[in-house]
Amino acid sequence: MATSTHAHNENVTVKGTRFRGEETKPSFKTTELIVYVLAVIGVLIASYTVGDGSANNGADYFAADKAWWYITLLTIGYMISRGLAKAGSRSSDVDPRTH
């Protein structure tokens, strides 16, 4: 009778394949996304309301280009935070073309 000699490892299943778990949640399930979306909406609302008529002299203190600059910075920050959250996490993709 043949016996298999697998080393004892809690990550190895009976067939010898590794269990691949995800360490992070998908982005749509995180509070990061909610905070990001609310911040973008807040910047857009602030840019709209602090417009031409607020100073009675026609000055636009929070112009659209400045608002989009802040949104760009928020997007970069969000992408970095998601990248850090995913760094070192294992993929559960079983497609052989991606290995």
CORKAWO-V85308 format. One record per residue. N is the residue number from 1. RES is the residue in one small letter. PHI is phi in degrees with one decimal (NA if undefined). OMEGA is omega in whole degrees, -180 to 180 (NA if undefined). D_LAST is the distance of its C-alpha to the last C-alpha in Angstrom with 2 decimals. Layout:
<<N,RES,PHI,OMEGA,D_LAST> <N,RES,PHI,OMEGA,D_LAST>>
//
This chain:
<<1,m,NA,-178,35.42> <2,a,-86.5,177,31.91> <3,t,-119.7,178,30.36> <4,s,-92.8,-178,26.82> <5,t,-115.4,176,26.50> <6,h,-89.3,175,23.72> <7,a,-69.6,-180,24.09> <8,h,-74.5,179,25.16> <9,n,-148.3,-177,22.50> <10,e,-69.4,179,22.69> <11,n,-90.3,-178,18.91> <12,v,-103.4,178,18.67> <13,t,-88.2,-177,19.79> <14,v,-62.0,-177,22.04> <15,k,-85.6,177,19.46> <16,g,90.7,177,17.56> <17,t,-92.1,-179,14.48> <18,r,-82.0,173,14.01> <19,f,-77.1,-180,15.35> <20,r,-113.4,178,13.29> <21,g,-102.1,177,16.01> <22,e,-93.1,180,16.38> <23,e,-93.0,-178,18.65> <24,t,-122.3,178,19.87> <25,k,-80.9,172,21.49> <26,p,-60.6,-173,20.74> <27,s,-61.0,-178,22.83> <28,f,-72.5,178,25.49> <29,k,-100.4,-175,26.37> <30,t,-103.7,175,27.13> <31,t,-75.0,176,30.47> <32,e,-56.7,-179,28.95> <33,l,-66.0,180,28.72> <34,i,-62.8,179,32.25> <35,v,-64.2,179,33.69> <36,y,-61.2,-179,32.05> <37,v,-62.5,179,33.43> <38,l,-64.7,178,36.82> <39,a,-66.1,178,36.99> <40,v,-63.7,178,36.32> <41,i,-61.7,178,38.97> <42,g,-62.0,178,41.30> <43,v,-64.4,-180,41.00> <44,l,-64.9,178,41.70> <45,i,-65.3,179,44.68> <46,a,-62.4,179,46.03> <47,s,-65.2,-179,45.81> <48,y,-72.5,-175,47.61> <49,t,-79.4,178,50.33> <50,v,-92.7,-173,51.07> <51,g,-110.3,-171,52.01> <52,d,-61.1,-172,55.00> <53,g,-88.6,-173,57.72> <54,s,-71.5,-177,57.06> <55,a,-106.2,-178,59.25> <56,n,59.7,176,61.88> <57,n,-120.3,177,61.57> <58,g,82.6,-180,58.66> <59,a,-76.2,178,56.20> <60,d,-105.2,-174,52.60> <61,y,-75.3,-179,51.37> <62,f,-129.8,-176,47.84> <63,a,-69.8,-177,47.02> <64,a,-62.3,-179,44.02> <65,d,-64.5,177,42.43> <66,k,-69.7,178,42.62> <67,a,-62.8,180,41.18> <68,w,-68.3,175,38.18> <69,w,-64.6,178,37.72> <70,y,-65.2,177,37.60> <71,i,-66.1,176,35.16> <72,t,-62.2,178,32.89> <73,l,-63.6,176,33.18> <74,l,-61.6,-180,32.45> <75,t,-65.2,178,29.30> <76,i,-62.0,178,28.10> <77,g,-61.4,179,28.96> <78,y,-65.3,-180,27.15> <79,m,-65.1,177,23.93> <80,i,-65.2,-179,24.23> <81,s,-65.4,177,24.97> <82,r,-69.4,178,21.95> <83,g,-64.6,177,19.74> <84,l,-67.0,179,21.43> <85,a,-67.3,-179,21.09> <86,k,-86.7,-178,17.32> <87,a,-62.0,179,16.97> <88,g,83.3,178,15.64> <89,s,-80.2,180,14.88> <90,r,-89.2,179,12.08> <91,s,-92.6,176,10.17> <92,s,-101.0,180,11.25> <93,d,-72.1,-179,8.96> <94,v,-106.8,179,8.58> <95,d,-73.1,-177,7.51> <96,p,-66.6,180,5.62> <97,r,-72.2,-176,5.72> <98,t,-95.4,-179,3.82> <99,h,-92.1,NA,0.00>>
//
